[in-house]
Amino acid sequence: MVPLSAFDLSFITEGGTPATALAHSLDLARHAERLGYRRFWVAEHHNMPGVASSATAVVVGYLAANTSSIRVGAGGVMLPNHVPLVVAEQFGTLATLYPGRIDLGLGRAPGTDSVTSRALRRDATAAETFPQDVVELLRYLAPPTEGQAVRAVPGAGTDVDVWMLGSSTFGAQLAGALGLPFAFASHFAPRFLHEALALYRRLFTPASRSGAPRRPYTALGVNVIVADSDEEARLQLTTLQQVFVNLRRGQPGPVPPPRPGFAEEIAPWEREAVDQVLSCTFAGTPGAVREALEGFVARTSADELIVSAPIFDHAARVRCLEQLARVVAQTGAAPTFE
């Protein structure tokens, strides 16, 4: 099996608070470190009552300060919401404080609704300059050149490990052209997975940056729910199903508890949409999940899996990572792109 990493949205559950959500993220990161997961990522989302990781760089610093060896990063920062120099300074500072442990995943989507996107970006055309902004950011993180007028301090020369995120073929093309490792959001947008992977691998051109991969390197997002029985796993899955249905209905809220029979309550078209969105979701007993993940890796030739455990109860989330680690050989070694 390929290496496993963990992905977290700092879920704010019904009856919970952002403070509790962030404390749970740290606890989960510590468990992931102990269990040998390679990295622990959080993501930028805004105006979502169920997500506490909006200030992503701040959360990454909190996690890195309270762990010791696991790589910590953003999966990702939505770059059009930000000025490239500021992102370089933020993650350059993190890399200075926690050398060899910081990842920076970059996305083009707003990570929110259209109204909040306008409040964040001000300029509605910000996403159109995404490729140029990525190149600018990479330049700030590289060793400074003679006569360079603007430098990221800290940041210049840190060569933070930068990843391209994607849920379509756009990110795949850019990752290949720039020689970046590519993380695909198959855990919620699997439609273009195989097309994007093929395009990325075909277009990949190694870059001269320090630490850049010498070959295409892919990490794929998957939802994993491991439980003692298939029935319990299916019940836990209803939390994630409710989240997606509520988003599609324009009714986001705190993350709800499991709801028996939920799939039978919703309209057929909603059930079909949820099944499509969550087609890279694996729920069941440890052995069944391992077998399903092995099949997924064989079909995609993934180099790494980034596991989200979207479970309402925090203790059950921890158990999920533990049970998965037991049946999948793990290594906590630094990433190797050779």
Residue pairs with C-beta under 8 A, 6 or more apart in sequence:
1 290
1 293
1 294
1 297
1 328
1 329
2 297
2 302
2 303
2 304
2 305
3 38
3 303
3 304
3 305
3 330
3 331
4 37
4 38
4 304
4 305
4 306
4 307
4 324
4 325
4 328
4 330
5 32
5 37
5 38
5 39
5 40
5 41
5 71
5 219
5 304
5 305
5 306
5 307
6 28
6 29
6 32
6 37
6 39
6 40
6 41
6 306
6 307
6 308
6 309
6 321
7 40
7 41
7 42
7 43
7 75
7 187
7 221
7 306
7 307
7 308
8 25
8 28
8 29
8 40
8 41
8 42
8 53
8 308
9 42
9 43
9 45
9 50
9 51
9 52
9 53
9 308
9 310
10 18
10 21
10 22
10 24
10 25
10 42
10 51
10 52
10 53
10 59
11 21
11 24
11 50
11 51
11 52
11 255
11 310
11 312
12 18
12 20
12 21
12 49
12 50
12 51
12 52
12 254
12 255
13 21
13 50
13 254
13 255
13 256
13 257
13 312
14 253
14 254
14 255
14 256
14 257
15 254
16 254
18 52
21 52
22 52
22 59
22 62
24 314
24 317
25 42
25 52
25 53
25 59
25 63
26 62
26 63
26 66
26 67
27 314
27 318
28 40
28 314
28 317
28 318
28 321
29 40
29 63
29 66
29 67
29 70
29 72
30 66
30 67
31 318
31 321
31 322
32 40
32 70
32 321
33 40
33 67
33 68
33 69
33 70
33 332
35 321
35 322
35 325
35 330
36 325
36 330
36 331
36 332
37 70
37 307
37 321
37 325
37 330
37 332
38 70
38 71
38 304
38 331
38 332
38 333
38 335
39 70
39 71
39 72
39 73
39 103
39 306
39 335
40 63
40 67
40 70
40 71
40 72
40 73
41 72
41 73
41 74
41 75
41 76
41 103
41 105
41 306
42 53
42 56
42 59
42 60
42 63
42 73
42 74
42 75
43 53
43 56
43 74
43 75
43 76
43 111
44 53
44 54
44 56
44 74
44 76
44 77
44 78
44 81
44 107
44 111
45 51
45 53
45 54
45 111
45 112
46 54
46 81
46 110
46 111
46 112
46 116
46 120
47 112
47 113
47 115
47 116
48 54
48 112
48 252
49 252
49 253
49 254
50 243
50 252
50 253
50 254
50 255
52 59
53 59
56 74
56 76
56 77
57 74
57 77
57 87
57 90
57 91
57 94
60 72
60 73
60 74
60 91
60 94
60 102
61 94
61 97
63 72
64 72
64 94
64 97
64 98
64 101
64 102
65 97
65 98
69 101
69 332
70 101
70 332
71 101
71 102
71 103
71 161
71 334
71 335
72 98
72 101
72 102
72 103
73 102
73 103
73 104
73 105
73 161
73 163
74 91
74 103
74 104
74 105
75 103
75 105
75 163
75 165
75 183
75 306
76 104
76 105
76 106
76 107
76 163
76 165
76 183
77 87
77 91
77 104
77 105
77 106
77 107
78 107
78 108
78 109
78 110
78 111
79 87
79 106
79 107
79 108
79 130
79 133
79 134
79 137
80 108
80 110
80 121
80 126
80 127
80 129
80 130
80 133
81 110
81 111
81 117
81 120
81 121
81 126
84 133
84 134
84 136
84 137
84 140
85 136
85 140
85 150
85 152
87 104
87 137
88 137
88 140
88 141
88 152
88 155
89 140
89 152
89 153
89 154
89 155
91 102
91 104
91 141
91 155
91 158
91 160
92 140
92 141
92 152
92 153
92 154
92 155
92 156
92 158
92 160
93 154
93 155
94 102
94 160
95 101
95 102
95 154
95 155
95 158
95 160
96 154
96 158
100 334
102 160
102 161
103 160
103 161
103 163
104 160
104 161
104 162
104 163
105 162
105 163
105 164
105 165
105 183
106 134
106 137
106 162
106 163
106 164
106 165
107 165
107 166
107 171
108 127
108 130
108 170
108 171
109 127
109 167
110 116
110 117
110 120
110 121
110 127
112 120
118 124
121 127
130 174
131 174
134 162
134 164
134 174
134 178
135 178
137 162
138 162
138 178
138 209
140 150
140 151
140 152
140 155
140 156
141 152
141 155
141 156
141 157
141 158
141 159
141 160
141 162
142 156
142 157
142 159
142 209
143 156
143 157
143 159
143 210
144 151
144 156
144 157
159 209
159 210
159 211
161 181
161 211
161 335
162 180
163 175
163 180
163 181
163 182
163 183
163 219
164 171
164 174
164 175
164 178
164 180
164 181
164 182
164 183
165 171
165 183
165 184
165 185
166 172
166 175
166 182
166 183
166 184
166 185
166 196
167 184
167 185
167 188
167 189
167 192
168 189
168 192
168 196
169 192
169 195
169 196
169 199
171 182
171 184
171 196
172 182
172 184
172 195
172 196
172 197
172 199
172 200
172 203
173 199
173 200
173 203
174 180
175 181
175 182
175 200
175 204
176 182
176 199
176 200
176 201
176 202
176 203
176 204
176 205
176 216
177 203
177 205
178 205
178 207
179 204
179 205
179 206
179 207
179 209
179 212
179 213
180 207
180 212
180 213
181 213
181 217
181 218
181 219
181 337
182 196
182 200
182 216
182 217
182 218
182 219
183 218
183 219
183 220
183 221
183 306
184 193
184 196
184 197
184 218
184 219
184 220
184 221
185 221
186 193
186 220
186 221
186 222
186 280
187 221
187 222
187 223
187 280
187 281
187 306
187 308
188 221
188 244
188 277
188 278
189 277
190 276
190 277
190 279
190 280
191 276
193 220
193 280
193 300
194 300
197 218
197 300
197 301
200 216
200 218
201 216
201 218
204 215
204 216
206 212
206 213
206 214
206 215
211 337
212 337
213 337
213 338
214 337
214 338
215 337
215 338
217 303
217 304
217 337
218 300
218 301
218 302
218 303
218 304
219 302
219 303
219 304
219 305
219 306
220 280
220 296
220 300
220 302
220 304
220 305
220 306
221 280
221 305
221 306
221 308
222 280
222 281
222 282
222 293
222 296
222 305
222 306
222 307
222 308
223 240
223 278
223 280
223 281
223 282
223 283
223 307
223 308
223 309
223 310
224 281
224 282
224 283
224 289
224 293
224 307
224 308
224 309
224 320
224 324
225 233
225 236
225 237
225 281
225 282
225 283
225 284
225 289
225 309
225 310
225 311
225 320
226 233
226 283
226 284
226 285
226 286
226 289
226 309
226 319
226 320
226 323
226 324
227 233
227 236
227 283
227 284
227 285
227 316
227 320
228 285
229 285
230 283
230 284
230 285
230 288
233 283
233 284
233 285
234 283
235 258
235 260
236 258
236 283
236 311
236 312
236 316
237 258
237 278
237 281
237 283
238 258
238 259
238 260
238 262
238 263
239 255
239 256
239 257
239 258
239 259
239 310
239 311
239 312
240 278
240 281
240 310
241 262
241 263
241 274
241 278
242 256
242 259
242 262
243 255
243 256
243 310
244 273
244 274
244 277
244 278
245 266
245 270
245 274
246 252
246 253
246 256
248 270
248 273
255 310
255 312
256 312
257 312
257 313
258 312
263 271
263 274
266 274
280 296
282 289
282 292
282 293
282 296
283 289
284 292
286 323
286 324
286 326
286 327
287 327
289 324
289 327
290 324
290 327
290 328
293 305
293 328
296 302
296 305
297 305
304 335
307 321
307 324
309 317
309 320
309 321
311 317
311 320
